[in-house]
Amino acid sequence: MDLLHRVLLTALGAFSVFYALVKISLGYWKRRGILHEKPKFLWGNIKGVVNGKRHVQDALNDIYAGYKGRAPFVGFYACLKPFILVLDLKLVHQIVFTDAGHFTSRGLYSNPSGEPLSANLLQLDGHKWRALHAKSAEVFTPANVHKLLARLTQISARIQSDLGRESLQTRNISELVSAYSVDVMASMAFGLAGQDHEEFAKWTRNYWADFKLWRAYLALEFPLIARLLQYKSYAEPATAYFQKVALSQLQAQRRRDRQPLQTFLQLYSNADQPLDDVEIAAQSFGFLLAGLAPLNASLGFCLYELARQPELQERTRREIKRTLEQHGGQVTAECLRELRYTKQVLNETLRLHTPYPFLVRRATKEFELPGSVFVIARGNGVLIPTAAIHRDPEIYEDPERFDPDRFEEEAKRSRPPAAFLPFGDGLRGCIAARFAEQQLLVGLVELLKGHRYAPCAETTIPMEYDNRRLLLAPKSDIKLNVERID
C-alpha cells in the first residue's frame, strides 16, 4: 500500500506541475494585457487543426474576422506557443516592408551541423541568414532569371507529350502539373538530366517520411535541446540523396566548358563570392521545400477555376495564342510580359487559393507601434494571416468569387500595398519569386495553348482542402476532362 500511495502521490504531483506549466503558458497574453481569444487547454486556438478536422487557415480566419478593427493585433496560441496575429494592414506593411529590420527572423528550427541541408534561406536566422541572403540576392537578379527561361520552356514541352493526342480524355490534373514541377525542380535546382527524374520524384514524396508534429513542435520550442539530441526534420535517406545529387552535379558542371546557364547550381557557383558546395546543395533543397508543393497546387487550382468558367478560359487562351503568334511561337521574356490577363488569372488563383495561408516572423528587436501604446516584444512570434487577408470582403468584394479583373492595374492601385502577399515580400519574402511566377506562366501557356479543360464526373465541387497540411493543397487529386484543340 505504501508503494501504491507513493506512486499515486508522484503521479498527482507530476500532473499538478504539468497543469501549472500549461496554465502559465496559456496565460501569457492575459498577463500582457493583450486582447486574445480564450485558449483551449493544450490546443490553444488551434483545436481541430492538429487532428485534421479543420485547416489552419480556417482557424486563423475565424479570429481575424472576429477581432479585426478592435486592435492592430491580437494574441494567438498555437498549442502552448504564443504568437501575435496581425489584423491591421498598416502593421502588416510595417512588419514586411518599412520596419522589416525588426522582424528578420522566422524562428524555424535548423541544425546545420547535424542536418546540413537545413542551412537554407527558408530555415536560417541571424547573421548566417543575413550573409546567405546577401549572396543569394546577387544571384537571383531579373537578368539571371531571364537567362533561365530557355531551359524552362524546353522542360515545359513535356506537357504536350504527357497530354498525348487523344481528342477527349479525363486526366488527373494534379499528377500532370506535378510531373512538370518535378521536372523543373530536378533540372533547374539540382541539374539532373531527364532520365534521372523518376528517382528524384520518388524522394520528393518521401523526405517527410519521419515527420511527427509533436517532435517538430518541441524542436521549435526547445531548439538547443533538439540540436543536442540531434533531432532531424527530414528523413535521412532523402536528404542524403538530395545532397549527393547536388554535389555530383556541381562537380560535373565544373568539368564542362562554356555551358549555357541552365541551373540554380550554376548561378550560385558562378557568383563573385560563391558558397561552398554543401551550402549550395542546402539552397537547392530549400527551393524544393518552399516551391514544389505550392507551385503544384497553384497550377492545379488555376486549371480547376478556369474549367469552371469556360469564358475566362477562352479569354486567357486567346491572349496566349495571339501573343505567341506575335513572337513567332516562342515563349520569350517579352512574350511573358505581354500576357497581362494570364498574369491576372494566376494572381487571382493565388489570392483565392493562397499557397501559404500565413507568414511567420519573429521580432528580433522590441517594436513599438507608432502612435499607440502597443508593443511587440523582442522574441514574440508573429503570424500574418495572408489567406484571411486575401478573402477579406472589405478588401476584395465577394471574395469567394474567382475574378481575374481584380488584378487590373487600376483595381490594384485602389488596394493597400500589403493586401496581396501570396509568397511573402520584403526582406524575408521568397527570393525566387520572379522565377516562380515565370514557371507558373510558362506552364500555363503550355497547358492552355492546345487544350481545353472542363469539369468531369470526378471533379470535386466545391473545392475541399487537405486539412492535414499546413500549405494549401486539394484534399483529393483534381480531375478534369481535357479536349485537344486543333
C-alpha positions in Angstrom: 0.0 0.0 0.0 2.9 2.4 0.8 4.3 1.8 -2.7 0.9 2.4 -4.3 0.5 5.5 -2.2 3.9 6.9 -3.3 3.1 6.2 -7.0 -0.2 8.0 -6.7 1.3 10.9 -5.0 4.1 11.1 -7.5 1.7 10.9 -10.4 -0.5 13.6 -8.8 2.5 15.8 -8.2 3.7 15.4 -11.8 0.3 16.2 -13.2 0.0 19.2 -11.0 3.3 20.6 -12.2 2.3 19.8 -15.8 -1.1 21.5 -15.4 0.6 24.6 -13.8 3.1 24.9 -16.7 0.3 24.7 -19.3 -1.8 27.3 -17.5 1.2 29.6 -17.2 1.9 29.2 -20.9 -1.7 29.9 -21.8 -1.8 32.9 -19.5 0.9 34.9 -21.4 -1.4 37.2 -23.3 -3.6 37.8 -20.2 -0.5 38.8 -18.2 0.5 41.2 -21.0 -3.0 42.7 -21.2 -3.3 41.9 -24.9 -6.7 41.1 -26.4 -7.0 37.4 -27.3 -9.4 34.5 -27.9 -9.6 32.4 -24.8 -7.4 29.3 -25.5 -8.4 25.7 -25.1 -6.4 23.6 -22.7 -3.3 22.2 -24.6 -4.7 23.2 -28.0 -4.6 26.9 -27.6 -6.5 28.4 -30.6 -5.9 25.6 -33.0 -8.3 22.9 -31.6 -9.3 20.7 -34.5 -6.2 21.6 -36.6 -3.8 19.1 -35.1 -6.1 16.2 -35.7 -7.1 17.3 -39.2 -10.7 18.3 -38.6 -10.1 21.8 -40.0 -7.4 23.7 -41.9 -5.1 26.1 -40.1 -6.3 28.9 -42.5 -9.9 28.4 -41.1 -8.6 28.8 -37.5 -6.8 32.0 -38.4 -9.6 33.4 -40.5 -12.1 32.9 -37.6 -10.0 35.0 -35.3 -9.1 37.6 -38.0 -12.8 38.1 -38.9 -13.9 38.2 -35.2 -11.4 40.7 -34.0 -10.4 42.9 -37.0 -11.0 46.5 -36.3 -10.8 46.1 -32.5 -7.0 46.2 -32.3 -4.0 46.2 -34.7 -3.2 42.6 -33.5 -4.4 40.0 -31.0 -2.8 37.3 -29.0 -2.9 33.8 -30.5 -1.8 30.4 -29.3 -0.5 27.5 -31.5 -1.0 24.8 -28.8 1.0 26.4 -26.0 3.2 28.7 -28.1 2.0 32.4 -28.1 2.0 34.4 -31.3 0.9 37.8 -32.3 -1.8 37.6 -35.0 -1.7 40.7 -37.1 -5.1 42.2 -38.1 -4.2 45.7 -39.5 -2.8 46.1 -43.0 -0.7 49.1 -41.9 1.0 46.9 -39.3 1.5 44.2 -41.9 3.2 46.7 -44.2 5.4 47.9 -41.4 6.5 44.3 -40.5 7.1 43.2 -44.1 8.5 46.4 -45.6 9.1 49.6 -43.7 10.3 48.1 -40.4 11.4 44.7 -41.6 14.7 45.1 -39.8 12.9 44.4 -36.6 11.5 41.1 -37.9 14.3 39.4 -39.8 13.8 36.0 -38.1 11.3 33.3 -38.8 12.1 31.3 -35.7 12.1 28.0 -37.6 14.3 25.0 -36.5 17.6 24.3 -38.3 20.6 22.3 -37.4 23.3 22.8 -40.0 25.9 20.7 -38.1 23.7 17.6 -37.9 21.5 18.2 -40.9 23.5 20.3 -43.5 20.6 20.8 -45.9 18.7 22.7 -43.2 21.1 25.6 -43.7 18.9 27.1 -46.3 17.3 30.5 -46.7 14.0 29.3 -45.5 15.2 28.0 -42.2 18.2 30.0 -41.2 18.1 33.1 -39.0 20.5 35.7 -37.6 23.9 36.6 -39.1 24.1 33.3 -41.1 20.8 34.2 -42.8 22.0 37.8 -43.5 25.2 36.6 -45.2 23.4 34.0 -47.2 20.6 36.4 -48.2 23.1 38.9 -49.5 24.8 36.4 -51.7 21.5 35.0 -52.9 20.2 38.4 -53.8 23.2 38.8 -56.2 22.3 35.5 -57.8 18.5 35.9 -58.4 18.6 39.1 -60.4 16.0 39.7 -63.1 18.7 39.3 -65.8 19.7 35.8 -64.4 16.1 34.7 -64.1 15.5 35.6 -67.8 18.6 33.6 -68.8 16.9 30.5 -67.3 13.8 31.0 -69.4 15.1 29.0 -72.5 15.7 25.9 -70.3 12.3 26.3 -68.6 10.5 26.4 -72.0 12.3 23.2 -73.0 11.1 21.4 -69.9 7.5 22.6 -70.3 7.4 21.0 -73.8 7.0 17.6 -72.0 3.4 18.7 -71.0 2.3 18.2 -74.6 3.7 14.7 -74.8 2.2 13.9 -71.4 -1.2 15.0 -72.7 -0.9 12.9 -75.8 -3.0 13.3 -79.0 -6.4 12.0 -77.7 -9.2 14.3 -78.7 -11.0 13.9 -75.3 -9.8 12.3 -72.1 -10.3 12.5 -68.3 -7.0 13.4 -66.7 -5.6 13.6 -63.2 -4.5 17.3 -63.4 -2.6 17.1 -60.0 -0.4 14.4 -61.5 0.1 16.3 -64.7 1.2 19.5 -63.1 3.3 17.7 -60.6 5.3 16.0 -63.3 6.1 19.4 -64.8 7.0 20.9 -61.4 9.2 17.9 -60.5 11.0 18.2 -63.9 11.6 21.9 -63.3 13.0 21.2 -59.8 15.1 18.3 -60.8 16.6 20.0 -63.9 17.0 23.6 -62.6 17.5 23.3 -58.8 19.6 20.0 -59.0 20.9 19.9 -62.6 19.6 16.4 -63.3 19.1 15.0 -66.8 15.7 13.8 -67.8 16.4 10.1 -67.3 17.1 10.6 -63.6 13.9 12.3 -62.8 11.9 9.2 -61.7 14.1 8.5 -58.7 14.1 12.2 -57.9 10.3 12.3 -57.9 10.2 9.3 -55.5 12.4 11.2 -53.0 10.3 14.4 -53.3 7.4 12.3 -51.9 9.4 10.7 -49.1 11.5 13.4 -47.4 8.7 14.0 -44.8 8.5 10.2 -44.1 9.7 10.6 -40.5 7.8 13.8 -39.7 6.0 13.9 -36.4 4.1 17.1 -35.5 4.8 16.8 -31.8 8.5 16.4 -32.3 8.6 19.3 -34.7 6.7 21.4 -32.1 9.2 20.5 -29.4 12.1 21.4 -31.7 10.6 24.8 -32.3 10.1 25.4 -28.5 13.4 23.9 -27.4 15.9 24.2 -30.3 19.0 24.0 -28.2 17.9 20.7 -26.7 16.8 19.4 -30.1 20.2 20.2 -31.5 21.9 18.4 -28.6 19.7 15.4 -29.2 20.5 15.7 -33.0 16.8 15.9 -33.9 16.3 15.9 -37.7 13.4 17.4 -39.5 13.6 15.3 -42.6 14.2 11.6 -43.5 17.9 11.0 -43.6 17.9 8.7 -46.7 16.1 11.5 -48.6 18.5 14.3 -47.5 21.4 12.1 -48.3 20.1 11.5 -51.8 19.5 15.2 -52.5 22.9 16.2 -51.1 24.7 13.6 -53.2 22.9 14.7 -56.4 23.7 18.3 -55.9 27.3 17.7 -55.1 27.8 15.3 -58.0 26.2 17.8 -60.4 28.3 20.6 -59.2 31.4 18.6 -59.8 30.2 17.5 -63.2 29.4 21.1 -64.4 32.9 22.2 -63.5 34.3 19.6 -65.9 32.3 21.1 -68.7 33.4 24.3 -70.5 31.2 27.1 -71.9 27.9 25.6 -71.0 24.7 27.8 -71.2 23.2 29.0 -68.0 20.6 26.4 -67.1 20.5 25.7 -63.3 20.5 27.3 -59.9 23.7 25.4 -59.2 25.5 27.4 -61.9 24.1 30.7 -60.6 25.5 30.0 -57.1 28.8 28.5 -58.2 29.5 31.4 -60.7 28.9 34.1 -58.1 31.6 36.5 -57.2 31.8 35.1 -53.7 30.4 31.6 -54.2 29.1 29.4 -51.4 30.8 26.1 -50.7 29.2 23.0 -52.4 27.3 21.8 -49.3 25.8 25.3 -48.8 24.7 25.3 -52.5 23.1 21.9 -52.0 21.2 23.3 -49.0 19.8 26.1 -51.2 18.7 23.6 -53.8 16.9 21.7 -51.1 15.4 24.9 -49.7 13.9 25.6 -53.2 12.4 22.2 -53.1 10.9 22.7 -49.7 9.5 26.2 -50.4 8.5 25.8 -54.0 7.4 22.3 -55.2 4.2 21.8 -53.3 2.9 25.4 -53.6 3.6 25.6 -57.3 2.0 22.2 -57.9 -1.1 23.2 -56.1 -1.3 26.7 -57.7 -1.3 25.4 -61.3 -3.9 22.7 -60.4 -6.1 25.3 -58.7 -5.8 27.6 -61.7 -6.9 24.9 -64.2 -9.8 24.0 -61.8 -11.1 27.5 -61.7 -10.8 28.0 -65.5 -12.5 24.7 -66.1 -15.5 26.0 -64.1 -15.6 29.3 -66.0 -15.1 28.5 -69.7 -15.5 32.1 -70.9 -12.5 33.1 -68.7 -10.5 30.1 -70.0 -11.2 31.1 -73.6 -10.2 34.7 -73.0 -6.9 33.5 -71.4 -6.3 31.1 -74.3 -6.9 33.8 -76.9 -4.4 36.1 -75.3 -1.8 33.3 -75.1 -2.3 32.3 -78.8 -2.3 35.9 -80.0 0.9 36.7 -78.1 2.7 33.6 -79.2 1.8 34.4 -82.9 3.3 37.9 -82.4 6.6 36.3 -81.1 6.9 33.6 -83.8 5.5 30.9 -81.5 8.4 31.4 -79.0 8.0 32.0 -75.3 10.4 34.9 -74.7 10.7 37.3 -71.8 8.9 39.9 -73.8 6.1 37.4 -74.6 5.6 36.7 -70.9 5.5 40.5 -70.1 2.6 40.9 -72.6 0.5 38.1 -71.0 -1.3 40.6 -68.8 -4.6 38.9 -68.4 -2.9 35.5 -68.0 -1.0 37.0 -65.1 -4.2 38.3 -63.6 -5.6 34.8 -63.8 -2.6 33.4 -61.9 -2.8 36.2 -59.3 -6.5 35.6 -58.7 -5.7 31.9 -58.2 -3.0 32.8 -55.7 -5.5 35.1 -53.9 -8.4 32.6 -53.7 -6.2 29.6 -53.1 -3.3 31.1 -51.2 -0.4 28.6 -51.1 1.0 29.9 -47.8 -2.1 30.6 -45.5 0.2 32.6 -43.2 3.6 34.2 -43.0 5.7 33.7 -39.9 8.2 36.2 -38.4 9.9 36.7 -35.0 10.7 40.1 -33.6 14.4 40.5 -33.2 14.0 43.9 -31.5 11.3 45.4 -29.5 8.8 47.2 -31.8 6.5 50.0 -30.6 3.6 50.6 -32.9 3.7 54.3 -33.9 1.1 56.5 -32.3 -0.2 53.7 -30.0 0.5 52.0 -26.7 1.0 48.6 -28.3 4.4 46.9 -28.2 5.7 43.8 -29.9 8.3 42.4 -27.5 11.6 41.0 -28.7 11.2 37.3 -29.3 7.5 37.4 -30.0 6.4 35.2 -32.8 4.3 37.0 -35.4 1.7 35.5 -37.8 0.4 37.4 -40.8 -2.8 35.6 -41.9 -2.4 36.0 -45.7 -5.3 33.7 -46.6 -7.7 35.6 -44.4 -6.5 39.0 -45.8 -7.0 37.6 -49.3 -10.6 36.7 -48.5 -11.4 39.9 -46.6 -14.7 41.3 -48.1 -13.6 44.8 -47.1 -10.6 44.4 -49.4 -11.9 42.1 -52.1 -15.6 42.4 -52.8 -17.4 39.0 -53.0 -14.1 37.3 -52.1 -15.2 33.7 -52.8 -15.8 34.5 -56.5 -13.0 33.9 -59.0 -12.5 37.2 -60.8 -9.2 38.0 -62.5 -10.3 41.6 -63.1 -9.4 42.3 -59.5 -5.8 42.5 -60.7 -6.2 45.1 -63.4 -3.8 48.0 -62.7 -6.5 50.4 -61.5 -8.0 47.8 -59.2 -4.6 47.0 -57.7 -3.8 50.7 -57.1 -7.1 51.0 -55.1 -5.9 48.5 -52.5 -3.4 48.8 -49.7 0.2 47.6 -50.7 0.1 44.7 -48.3 -3.3 43.3 -49.4 -1.7 40.7 -51.7 1.2 38.6 -50.3 1.0 35.1 -51.9 4.7 34.4 -51.5 5.5 36.9 -48.8 7.6 40.0 -49.6 10.3 42.3 -48.2 13.5 41.1 -46.6 12.1 37.6 -45.9 10.0 37.2 -48.9 10.6 34.4 -51.5 13.9 35.4 -53.1 13.0 33.3 -56.2 9.5 34.8 -56.6 10.3 36.1 -60.1 11.3 32.6 -61.2 8.2 31.1 -59.5 6.0 33.5 -61.5 7.9 32.6 -64.7 7.5 28.9 -64.0 3.7 29.3 -63.5 3.3 31.4 -66.6 5.3 29.1 -68.8 3.4 26.1 -67.5 0.0 27.7 -68.0 0.9 28.7 -71.6 1.8 25.1 -72.4 -1.3 23.7 -70.8 -3.8 26.1 -72.4 -2.5 26.8 -75.9 -3.6 23.4 -77.3 -6.2 22.0 -74.8 -9.5 22.9 -73.3 -10.5 21.9 -69.7 -13.9 21.2 -68.2 -15.3 19.6 -65.1 -16.0 15.8 -65.2 -17.9 13.4 -63.0 -14.8 13.0 -60.8 -14.3 16.8 -60.2 -14.8 17.8 -56.6 -17.1 20.9 -56.5 -16.8 22.9 -54.3 -13.0 22.5 -53.7 -12.0 20.8 -50.5 -8.6 21.3 -48.9 -6.4 18.8 -47.2 -6.6 19.7 -43.5 -3.5 17.6 -42.7 -1.2 20.0 -44.5 -0.1 23.5 -43.4 0.3 24.6 -47.0 -2.8 24.7 -49.1 -3.5 21.6 -51.2 -6.6 19.9 -52.6 -8.0 17.1 -50.4 -8.1 14.7 -53.4 -6.4 15.0 -56.8 -8.0 17.4 -59.2 -9.5 15.6 -62.2 -10.9 17.3 -65.4 -11.9 16.5 -68.9 -9.3 17.6 -71.4 -10.1 18.3 -75.0 -7.5 18.7 -77.7 -7.8 21.8 -79.8 -6.5 21.5 -83.4 
